[in-house]
Amino acid sequence: MNPLSSELYRRCYKNGTCRLECFGSEMLVAYCMFQLECCLKGNPEP
């Protein structure tokens, strides 16, 4: 089993989701393992 797949889409900081890269409509709030980004839906801060 790939350890990356178990980390991908895992819940993280403030109910965010671990992804390879955040979508434009999401903001990066933290980092997960393997340099994954913890993304939270909402408007990115300016």
C-alpha positions as CSV (number, residue, x, y, z in Angstrom):
1,M,0.0,0.0,0.0
2,N,1.2,3.5,-0.9
3,P,1.6,5.7,2.2
4,L,0.9,8.7,0.1
5,S,-2.6,7.4,-0.8
6,S,-3.5,7.1,2.8
7,E,-2.5,10.7,3.4
8,L,-4.2,12.1,0.3
9,Y,-7.7,13.4,1.0
10,R,-7.3,13.0,4.7
11,R,-8.9,15.6,7.0
12,C,-6.5,18.2,8.4
13,Y,-6.4,21.6,10.0
14,K,-9.8,23.2,10.5
15,N,-11.6,20.5,8.6
16,G,-9.5,21.0,5.5
17,T,-8.4,18.3,3.0
18,C,-4.9,17.1,2.1
19,R,-4.3,17.5,-1.6
20,L,-1.3,17.7,-4.0
21,E,-2.3,21.3,-4.8
22,C,-5.1,23.5,-3.7
23,F,-7.8,24.6,-6.1
24,G,-8.2,28.3,-6.9
25,S,-11.4,28.5,-4.8
26,E,-9.5,27.0,-1.8
27,M,-6.9,28.4,0.6
28,L,-3.8,26.7,1.9
29,V,-4.1,26.6,5.6
30,A,-1.4,24.1,6.6
31,Y,0.8,21.3,5.3
32,C,0.3,17.5,5.5
33,M,2.9,14.9,5.3
34,F,4.7,14.4,1.9
35,Q,4.5,18.1,1.2
36,L,0.7,17.8,0.6
37,E,-1.2,21.0,1.0
38,C,-4.1,21.2,3.6
39,C,-6.8,23.1,1.6
40,L,-9.9,24.7,3.1
41,K,-12.8,25.7,0.9
42,G,-13.5,29.4,0.8
43,N,-12.0,32.6,-0.6
44,P,-8.2,32.8,-0.5
45,E,-6.9,35.7,1.6
46,P,-5.5,38.6,-0.4
